[in-house]
Amino acid sequence: MSTSPDWTHPADERILRFLSENPPDYVPLIANRLGMHLGYVERRVDTLVDHGLLEPVSGEVIYAVTERGEQYLKEGTVAVAPGDD
């Protein structure tokens, strides 16, 4: 079953697309390059990680898009997973 997640924000797709095209990167650099406030990007990245669309790729907290995140970018939906509210 696929659904448009209710928890998403407009910035989420921009963050996912940026990391899909420029993987991986640090949250402060993502915020800077997208012209967004760092605190907001940190919260959105945490949410995207919680929902399986991003994953940390090092101990320095560098993020990359997961297969599920690529699915969201391609289809605009994601399969419902445990923990998706």
N, CA, C and O atoms as a printed pandas DataFrame, in Angstrom:
     atom_number atom_name residue_name chain_id  residue_number  x_coord  y_coord  z_coord
0              1         N          MET        A               1    0.842   -1.180    0.000
1              2        CA          MET        A               1    0.000    0.000    0.000
2              3         C          MET        A               1    0.885    1.241    0.000
3              4         O          MET        A               1    1.845    1.316    0.767
4              5         N          SER        A               2    0.578    2.198   -0.839
5              6        CA          SER        A               2    1.319    3.456   -0.900
6              7         C          SER        A               2    0.404    4.601   -0.498
7              8         O          SER        A               2   -0.806    4.566   -0.722
8              9         N          THR        A               3    1.010    5.608    0.098
9             10        CA          THR        A               3    0.237    6.765    0.538
10            11         C          THR        A               3    1.133    7.990    0.551
11            12         O          THR        A               3    2.347    7.873    0.721
12            13         N          SER        A               4    0.542    9.161    0.372
13            14        CA          SER        A               4    1.293   10.406    0.535
14            15         C          SER        A               4    1.423   10.658    2.024
15            16         O          SER        A               4    0.416   10.834    2.709
16            17         N          PRO        A               5    2.633   10.678    2.535
17            18        CA          PRO        A               5    2.815   10.838    3.981
18            19         C          PRO        A               5    2.308   12.184    4.488
19            20         O          PRO        A               5    2.618   13.228    3.914
20            21         N          ASP        A               6    1.528   12.153    5.560
21            22        CA          ASP        A               6    0.997   13.377    6.161
22            23         C          ASP        A               6    2.065   14.168    6.902
23            24         O          ASP        A               6    1.896   15.364    7.139
24            25         N          TRP        A               7    3.157   13.517    7.268
25            26        CA          TRP        A               7    4.198   14.153    8.072
26            27         C          TRP        A               7    5.184   14.965    7.236
27            28         O          TRP        A               7    6.036   15.659    7.790
28            29         N          THR        A               8    5.078   14.887    5.916
29            30        CA          THR        A               8    6.059   15.583    5.079
30            31         C          THR        A               8    5.815   17.083    5.040
31            32         O          THR        A               8    4.690   17.553    5.210
32            33         N          HIS        A               9    6.894   17.824    4.812
33            34        CA          HIS        A               9    6.862   19.273    4.627
34            35         C          HIS        A               9    7.417   19.569    3.238
35            36         O          HIS        A               9    8.130   18.734    2.680
36            37         N          PRO        A              10    7.112   20.735    2.661
37            38        CA          PRO        A              10    7.640   21.075    1.340
38            39         C          PRO        A              10    9.167   20.994    1.259
39            40         O          PRO        A              10    9.707   20.647    0.209
40            41         N          ALA        A              11    9.856   21.303    2.330
41            42        CA          ALA        A              11   11.323   21.275    2.314
42            43         C          ALA        A              11   11.877   19.863    2.190
43            44         O          ALA        A              11   13.003   19.682    1.728
44            45         N          ASP        A              12   11.106   18.861    2.594
45            46        CA          ASP        A              12   11.612   17.489    2.586
46            47         C          ASP        A              12   12.044   17.052    1.192
47            48         O          ASP        A              12   13.111   16.461    1.024
48            49         N          GLU        A              13   11.222   17.340    0.204
49            50        CA          GLU        A              13   11.584   16.945   -1.159
50            51         C          GLU        A              13   12.834   17.680   -1.619
51            52         O          GLU        A              13   13.672   17.094   -2.305
52            53         N          ARG        A              14   12.978   18.951   -1.258
53            54        CA          ARG        A              14   14.196   19.693   -1.630
54            55         C          ARG        A              14   15.431   19.069   -0.995
55            56         O          ARG        A              14   16.467   18.940   -1.647
56            57         N          ILE        A              15   15.325   18.684    0.269
57            58        CA          ILE        A              15   16.448   18.052    0.966
58            59         C          ILE        A              15   16.772   16.711    0.322
59            60         O          ILE        A              15   17.935   16.419    0.044
60            61         N          LEU        A              16   15.749   15.893    0.084
61            62        CA          LEU        A              16   15.966   14.587   -0.544
62            63         C          LEU        A              16   16.569   14.730   -1.934
63            64         O          LEU        A              16   17.510   14.018   -2.283
64            65         N          ARG        A              17   16.030   15.647   -2.725
65            66        CA          ARG        A              17   16.542   15.825   -4.085
66            67         C          ARG        A              17   17.996   16.304   -4.053
67            68         O          ARG        A              17   18.821   15.827   -4.833
68            69         N          PHE        A              18   18.313   17.239   -3.162
69            70        CA          PHE        A              18   19.687   17.725   -3.043
70            71         C          PHE        A              18   20.626   16.571   -2.734
71            72         O          PHE        A              18   21.668   16.428   -3.374
72            73         N          LEU        A              19   20.261   15.741   -1.749
73            74        CA          LEU        A              19   21.136   14.636   -1.377
74            75         C          LEU        A              19   21.166   13.540   -2.434
75            76         O          LEU        A              19   22.163   12.828   -2.558
76            77         N          SER        A              20   20.100   13.400   -3.187
77            78        CA          SER        A              20   20.091   12.429   -4.276
78            79         C          SER        A              20   21.055   12.845   -5.381
79            80         O          SER        A              20   21.689   12.000   -6.013
80            81         N          GLU        A              21   21.160   14.144   -5.608
81            82        CA          GLU        A              21   22.022   14.671   -6.671
82            83         C          GLU        A              21   23.433   14.992   -6.186
83            84         O          GLU        A              21   24.347   15.089   -7.005
84            85         N          ASN        A              22   23.639   15.162   -4.873
85            86        CA          ASN        A              22   24.930   15.570   -4.306
86            87         C          ASN        A              22   25.272   14.754   -3.060
87            88         O          ASN        A              22   25.580   15.338   -2.022
88            89         N          PRO        A              23   25.228   13.440   -3.130
89            90        CA          PRO        A              23   25.412   12.683   -1.885
90            91         C          PRO        A              23   26.855   12.548   -1.487
91            92         O          PRO        A              23   27.746   12.767   -2.308
92            93         N          PRO        A              24   27.109   12.195   -0.251
93            94        CA          PRO        A              24   26.386   12.589    0.953
94            95         C          PRO        A              24   26.870   13.953    1.407
95            96         O          PRO        A              24   27.814   14.495    0.833
96            97         N          ASP        A              25   26.238   14.518    2.429
97            98        CA          ASP        A              25   26.660   15.845    2.871
98            99         C          ASP        A              25   26.267   16.087    4.321
99           100         O          ASP        A              25   25.425   15.386    4.882
100          101         N          TYR        A              26   26.897   17.095    4.914
101          102        CA          TYR        A              26   26.626   17.506    6.289
102          103         C          TYR        A              26   25.394   18.403    6.329
103          104         O          TYR        A              26   25.135   19.156    5.390
104          105         N          VAL        A              27   24.633   18.318    7.426
105          106        CA          VAL        A              27   23.424   19.128    7.574
106          107         C          VAL        A              27   23.706   20.622    7.433
107          108         O          VAL        A              27   22.946   21.295    6.737
108          109         N          PRO        A              28   24.756   21.189    8.051
109          110        CA          PRO        A              28   24.996   22.625    7.871
110          111         C          PRO        A              28   25.225   23.013    6.404
111          112         O          PRO        A              28   24.803   24.087    5.974
112          113         N          LEU        A              29   25.882   22.151    5.646
113          114        CA          LEU        A              29   26.103   22.453    4.227
114          115         C          LEU        A              29   24.815   22.326    3.425
115          116         O          LEU        A              29   24.574   23.103    2.502
116          117         N          ILE        A              30   23.992   21.350    3.777
117          118        CA          ILE        A              30   22.693   21.206    3.110
118          119         C          ILE        A              30   21.873   22.472    3.344
119          120         O          ILE        A              30   21.324   23.043    2.402
120          121         N          ALA        A              31   21.791   22.907    4.593
121          122        CA          ALA        A              31   21.020   24.108    4.930
122          123         C          ALA        A              31   21.541   25.317    4.172
123          124         O          ALA        A              31   20.759   26.090    3.619
124          125         N          ASN        A              32   22.852   25.485    4.143
125          126        CA          ASN        A              32   23.455   26.619    3.454
126          127         C          ASN        A              32   23.155   26.592    1.968
127          128         O          ASN        A              32   22.752   27.604    1.395
128          129         N          ARG        A              33   23.345   25.462    1.351
129          130        CA          ARG        A              33   23.156   25.366   -0.107
130          131         C          ARG        A              33   21.701   25.490   -0.519
131          132         O          ARG        A              33   21.403   25.908   -1.638
132          133         N          LEU        A              34   20.789   25.128    0.383
133          134        CA          LEU        A              34   19.364   25.257    0.073
134          135         C          LEU        A              34   18.781   26.574    0.576
135          136         O          LEU        A              34   17.614   26.872    0.323
136          137         N          GLY        A              35   19.587   27.365    1.288
137          138        CA          GLY        A              35   19.112   28.648    1.802
138          139         C          GLY        A              35   18.069   28.501    2.894
139          140         O          GLY        A              35   17.143   29.307    2.991
140          141         N          MET        A              36   18.219   27.466    3.720
141          142        CA          MET        A              36   17.272   27.202    4.799
142          143         C          MET        A              36   17.970   27.359    6.146
143          144         O          MET        A              36   19.191   27.235    6.239
144          145         N          HIS        A              37   17.194   27.631    7.178
145          146        CA          HIS        A              37   17.710   27.757    8.539
146          147         C          HIS        A              37   18.217   26.395    9.018
147          148         O          HIS        A              37   17.553   25.375    8.829
148          149         N          LEU        A              38   19.388   26.388    9.633
149          150        CA          LEU        A              38   20.019   25.149   10.072
150          151         C          LEU        A              38   19.126   24.334   11.005
151          152         O          LEU        A              38   18.988   23.125   10.820
152          153         N          GLY        A              39   18.526   24.969   11.992
153          154        CA          GLY        A              39   17.678   24.243   12.939
154          155         C          GLY        A              39   16.514   23.543   12.261
155          156         O          GLY        A              39   16.155   22.424   12.627
156          157         N          TYR        A              40   15.921   24.209   11.265
157          158        CA          TYR        A              40   14.805   23.615   10.529
158          159         C          TYR        A              40   15.281   22.394    9.754
159          160         O          TYR        A              40   14.629   21.350    9.779
160          161         N          VAL        A              41   16.411   22.517    9.065
161          162        CA          VAL        A              41   16.937   21.393    8.288
162          163         C          VAL        A              41   17.299   20.235    9.222
163          164         O          VAL        A              41   17.057   19.076    8.885
164          165         N          GLU        A              42   17.867   20.531   10.377
165          166        CA          GLU        A              42   18.186   19.463   11.341
166          167         C          GLU        A              42   16.927   18.695   11.738
167          168         O          GLU        A              42   16.940   17.465   11.791
168          169         N          ARG        A              43   15.842   19.415   12.015
169          170        CA          ARG        A              43   14.586   18.753   12.397
170          171         C          ARG        A              43   14.013   17.933   11.248
171          172         O          ARG        A              43   13.539   16.816   11.453
172          173         N          ARG        A              44   14.058   18.490   10.034
173          174        CA          ARG        A              44   13.512   17.758    8.890
174          175         C          ARG        A              44   14.361   16.523    8.585
175          176         O          ARG        A              44   13.818   15.463    8.274
176          177         N          VAL        A              45   15.684   16.650    8.671
177          178        CA          VAL        A              45   16.564   15.499    8.441
178          179         C          VAL        A              45   16.269   14.416    9.479
179          180         O          VAL        A              45   16.187   13.239    9.128
180          181         N          ASP        A              46   16.110   14.787   10.738
181          182        CA          ASP        A              46   15.773   13.803   11.771
182          183         C          ASP        A              46   14.474   13.080   11.427
183          184         O          ASP        A              46   14.378   11.863   11.585
184          185         N          THR        A              47   13.479   13.824   10.960
185          186        CA          THR        A              47   12.201   13.222   10.577
186          187         C          THR        A              47   12.382   12.282    9.395
187          188         O          THR        A              47   11.823   11.185    9.386
188          189         N          LEU        A              48   13.157   12.697    8.397
189          190        CA          LEU        A              48   13.394   11.850    7.225
190          191         C          LEU        A              48   14.154   10.584    7.603
191          192         O          LEU        A              48   13.917    9.525    7.021
192          193         N          VAL        A              49   15.054   10.680    8.560
193          194        CA          VAL        A              49   15.757    9.493    9.068
194          195         C          VAL        A              49   14.761    8.590    9.792
195          196         O          VAL        A              49   14.745    7.379    9.569
196          197         N          ASP        A              50   13.934    9.172   10.655
197          198        CA          ASP        A              50   12.947    8.390   11.408
198          199         C          ASP        A              50   12.019    7.607   10.488
199          200         O          ASP        A              50   11.570    6.518   10.845
200          201         N          HIS        A              51   11.729    8.149    9.307
201          202        CA          HIS        A              51   10.817    7.506    8.364
202          203         C          HIS        A              51   11.549    6.709    7.282
203          204         O          HIS        A              51   10.924    6.226    6.337
204          205         N          GLY        A              52   12.860    6.573    7.416
205          206        CA          GLY        A              52   13.624    5.705    6.525
206          207         C          GLY        A              52   13.969    6.283    5.172
207          208         O          GLY        A              52   14.355    5.532    4.276
208          209         N          LEU        A              53   13.845    7.604    4.982
209          210        CA          LEU        A              53   14.157    8.209    3.689
210          211         C          LEU        A              53   15.591    8.695    3.599
211          212         O          LEU        A              53   16.122    8.859    2.501
212          213         N          LEU        A              54   16.222    8.928    4.739
213          214        CA          LEU        A              54   17.642    9.274    4.805
214          215         C          LEU        A              54   18.299    8.351    5.811
215          216         O          LEU        A              54   17.641    7.758    6.665
216          217         N          GLU        A              55   19.625    8.241    5.687
217          218        CA          GLU        A              55   20.380    7.471    6.667
218          219         C          GLU        A              55   21.729    8.125    6.883
219          220         O          GLU        A              55   22.320    8.660    5.945
220          221         N          PRO        A              56   22.227    8.087    8.125
221          222        CA          PRO        A              56   23.581    8.591    8.362
222          223         C          PRO        A              56   24.572    7.616    7.747
223          224         O          PRO        A              56   24.375    6.402    7.813
224          225         N          VAL        A              57   25.641    8.142    7.145
225          226        CA          VAL        A              57   26.616    7.272    6.479
226          227         C          VAL        A              57   27.987    7.318    7.124
227          228         O          VAL        A              57   28.925    6.698    6.623
228          229         N          SER        A              58   28.122    8.043    8.231
229          230        CA          SER        A              58   29.393    8.054    8.952
230          231         C          SER        A              58   29.141    8.493   10.384
231          232         O          SER        A              58   28.046    8.944   10.722
232          233         N          GLY        A              59   30.154    8.360   11.217
233          234        CA          GLY        A              59   30.054    8.820   12.591
234          235         C          GLY        A              59   29.988   10.329   12.699
235          236         O          GLY        A              59   29.660   10.863   13.758
236          237         N          GLU        A              60   30.297   11.023   11.615
237          238        CA          GLU        A              60   30.263   12.486   11.587
238          239         C          GLU        A              60   28.897   13.012   11.164
239          240         O          GLU        A              60   28.746   14.210   10.925
240          241         N          VAL        A              61   27.926   12.157   11.072
241          242        CA          VAL        A              61   26.557   12.490   10.703
242          243         C          VAL        A              61   26.484   13.150    9.331
243          244         O          VAL        A              61   26.075   14.303    9.192
244          245         N          ILE        A              62   26.883   12.400    8.343
245          246        CA          ILE        A              62   26.705   12.752    6.936
246          247         C          ILE        A              62   25.543   11.900    6.444
247          248         O          ILE        A              62   25.477   10.709    6.747
248          249         N          TYR        A              63   24.628   12.500    5.689
249          250        CA          TYR        A              63   23.418   11.790    5.283
250          251         C          TYR        A              63   23.385   11.511    3.791
251          252         O          TYR        A              63   23.970   12.238    2.988
252          253         N          ALA        A              64   22.675   10.426    3.435
253          254        CA          ALA        A              64   22.428   10.060    2.047
254          255         C          ALA        A              64   20.986    9.573    1.941
255          256         O          ALA        A              64   20.402    9.132    2.932
256          257         N          VAL        A              65   20.416    9.651    0.751
257          258        CA          VAL        A              65   19.048    9.204    0.501
258          259         C          VAL        A              65   19.019    7.678    0.463
259          260         O          VAL        A              65   19.896    7.048   -0.129
260          261         N          THR        A              66   18.005    7.088    1.098
261          262        CA          THR        A              66   17.814    5.640    1.073
262          263         C          THR        A              66   17.017    5.254   -0.173
263          264         O          THR        A              66   16.557    6.121   -0.916
264          265         N          GLU        A              67   16.857    3.946   -0.397
265          266        CA          GLU        A              67   16.015    3.490   -1.505
266          267         C          GLU        A              67   14.586    3.985   -1.317
267          268         O          GLU        A              67   13.918    4.350   -2.284
268          269         N          ARG        A              68   14.127    3.996   -0.084
269          270        CA          ARG        A              68   12.776    4.487    0.200
270          271         C          ARG        A              68   12.658    5.976   -0.124
271          272         O          ARG        A              68   11.624    6.427   -0.617
272          273         N          GLY        A              69   13.718    6.738    0.154
273          274        CA          GLY        A              69   13.735    8.152   -0.199
274          275         C          GLY        A              69   13.706    8.360   -1.701
275          276         O          GLY        A              69   13.029    9.263   -2.192
276          277         N          GLU        A              70   14.441    7.527   -2.436
277          278        CA          GLU        A              70   14.418    7.596   -3.907
278          279         C          GLU        A              70   13.016    7.278   -4.422
279          280         O          GLU        A              70   12.541    7.906   -5.368
280          281         N          GLN        A              71   12.350    6.293   -3.795
281          282        CA          GLN        A              71   10.982    5.951   -4.178
282          283         C          GLN        A              71   10.069    7.160   -4.003
283          284         O          GLN        A              71    9.246    7.455   -4.870
284          285         N          TYR        A              72   10.218    7.860   -2.874
285          286        CA          TYR        A              72    9.395    9.039   -2.621
286          287         C          TYR        A              72    9.632   10.103   -3.690
287          288         O          TYR        A              72    8.679   10.710   -4.179
288          289         N          LEU        A              73   10.887   10.332   -4.054
289          290        CA          LEU        A              73   11.193   11.332   -5.073
290          291         C          LEU        A              73   10.604   10.943   -6.421
291          292         O          LEU        A              73   10.103   11.798   -7.153
292          293         N          LYS        A              74   10.662    9.666   -6.749
293          294        CA          LYS        A              74   10.187    9.196   -8.048
294          295         C          LYS        A              74    8.663    9.171   -8.127
295          296         O          LYS        A              74    8.079    9.594   -9.124
296          297         N          GLU        A              75    8.020    8.667   -7.059
297          298        CA          GLU        A              75    6.586    8.417   -7.113
298          299         C          GLU        A              75    5.743    9.395   -6.298
299          300         O          GLU        A              75    4.526    9.463   -6.473
300          301         N          GLY        A              76    6.384   10.149   -5.412
301          302        CA          GLY        A              76    5.634   11.056   -4.553
302          303         C          GLY        A              76    4.913   10.349   -3.427
303          304         O          GLY        A              76    4.135   10.964   -2.697
304          305         N          THR        A              77    5.167    9.059   -3.283
305          306        CA          THR        A              77    4.560    8.275   -2.216
306          307         C          THR        A              77    5.603    7.323   -1.659
307          308         O          THR        A              77    6.638    7.080   -2.279
308          309         N          VAL        A              78    5.321    6.796   -0.499
309          310        CA          VAL        A              78    6.157    5.749    0.087
310          311         C          VAL        A              78    5.248    4.683    0.661
311          312         O          VAL        A              78    4.142    4.976    1.114
312          313         N          ALA        A              79    5.717    3.448    0.641
313          314        CA          ALA        A              79    4.962    2.367    1.255
314          315         C          ALA        A              79    4.901    2.616    2.754
315          316         O          ALA        A              79    5.878    3.057    3.361
316          317         N          VAL        A              80    3.772    2.336    3.333
317          318        CA          VAL        A              80    3.611    2.516    4.771
318          319         C          VAL        A              80    4.512    1.520    5.480
319          320         O          VAL        A              80    4.483    0.324    5.189
320          321         N          ALA        A              81    5.309    2.019    6.409
321          322        CA          ALA        A              81    6.232    1.184    7.170
322          323         C          ALA        A              81    5.880    1.275    8.642
323          324         O          ALA        A              81    5.255    2.243    9.076
324          325         N          PRO        A              82    6.279    0.266    9.417
325          326        CA          PRO        A              82    6.034    0.353   10.860
326          327         C          PRO        A              82    6.607    1.653   11.422
327          328         O          PRO        A              82    7.733    2.033   11.102
328          329         N          GLY        A              83    5.834    2.322   12.249
329          330        CA          GLY        A              83    6.284    3.572   12.854
330          331         C          GLY        A              83    5.845    4.813   12.099
331          332         O          GLY        A              83    5.976    5.921   12.619
332          333         N          ASP        A              84    5.320    4.656   10.864
333          334        CA          ASP        A              84    4.807    5.815   10.124
334          335         C          ASP        A              84    3.470    6.205   10.727
335          336         O          ASP        A              84    2.529    5.411   10.746
336          337         N          ASP        A              85    3.395    7.410   11.211
337          338        CA          ASP        A              85    2.149    7.870   11.842
338          339         C          ASP        A              85    1.388    8.769   10.927
339          340         O          ASP        A              85    0.315    9.252   11.288
